Amino acid sequence: MAERAAKRQAAGGVDDKAREAYFTASQGQLIWARFKRNTSAMAGLIVLVTLILAGLFSPFLTPYDPTAAGRDMSYQNGAPQIPRMWDENGFSWRPFIYTPERFRSIKTNFRWVTRINRNKRRYMTFLPKGDPYKLFGMAFRTHLFGVDKGKIHLFGTDAAGKDIFSRTFHAINTSLAVGTIGVFLAFFLALIIGGISGFYGGWIDSALQMFTDAIRTVPAIPLFMALAAFIPPEWSAEARFFFISTILGLIGWPTLARRVRTHLLTERNQEYVLAAKLCGASASHIIRRHLLPSFTSYIIVDLVISFPYMVLSETALSFIGLGLKDPVNSLGVMLQNVTQADVLLNYQWYFIPVIFFIVLVLAFVFVGDGLRDAADPYAETRK
């Protein structure tokens, strides 16, 4: 009996500590606790973080320069090269690939033909010196892997001989960078316009909502078609990159601005806001220090949900030729190559970046949905 009483007392102590931790937890801790219970959201978060890190460290993780400077002229439209450790010639402790040999064949009207020589191995090496690159402002030449002779192409090559593996990871970084700039620009405009509109109301609110509705009615594709006609051809790839990012941000803020306005309209007459006004606080101080922090979690959720739409917009615009172009590597630029019938019939490895694009968007969607459910305190009661 004494042992049972001790166990009940210990269990009660654990429950009391758990309840105390729950009632004293911050809003962020509560959201994280609910988010961790969502299996699909956690899986999406792991995949998303992995892709983001792969994009950031793509110059190190990939063996070659993704532009024309790193192309392999001896292996154009080459199939993926899968490393192996054994074959009919025996076992090897070092992963290897076979050596491709390129020659002109009379059977193909003297066109170039690639034949794989299974008797010549190329052994993989790790941390070799290769094409120079910059990472966080510092110059490096060390890459994660390579081969002792020639080159290795895990995802194959395109018609110009550029490594698709290197292009894919650099494209992820570019598309995420475009989305980040566009989202934060839209976020900044939404907070300012939505905050002023919701706090003051009246004719200011009416005027700003008319302006918001005007921006929402602007069709994105015709707008970019018109802007593409006026982009000077001498613009560099970096200038076009920032131009596309800015335009995406300038037309992507109305939805979040409406949410900010709606929240401030309901909160501006609360007692804590009236108390701040009586204390002489300015309108900007009340909005910045009292109103906006009251729904920070929802703003974060909107930011995460906005990312896949920005990435989709950049990809769609680049896919139809209105966005980024070579030598910039983005997912939209790479998807342009899969529209040709010859690619579908003969070069299916061109579709590998499509898989990464789908996984990236789905990861954002799962994380956004998980955050939205976790930030809603009534989500569990509705299930």
Secondary structure, 3 states (H helix, E strand, C coil): CHHHHHHHHHHHHHHHHHHHHHHHCCHHHHHHHHHHCCHHHHHHHHHHHHHHHHHHCHHHHCCCCCCHHHCCCCCCCCCCCCCEEEECCEEEEEEEEEEEEEEEEHHHCCEEEEEEEEEEEEEEEECCEEEEEEECCEEEEECCEEECCCCCCCCCECCCCCEHHHHHHHHHHHHHHHHHHHHHHHHHHHHHHHHHHHHHCHHHHHHHHHHHHHHHCCCHHHHHHHHHHHCCCCCCHHHHHHHHHHHHHHCCCHHHHHHHHHHHHHHCCCHHHHHHHHCCCCHHHHHHHHHHHHHHHHHHHHHHHHHHHHHHHHHHHHHCCCCCCCCCCCHHHHHHHHHCHHHHHHCHHHHHHHHHHHHHHHHHHHHHHHHHHHHCCCHHHHC
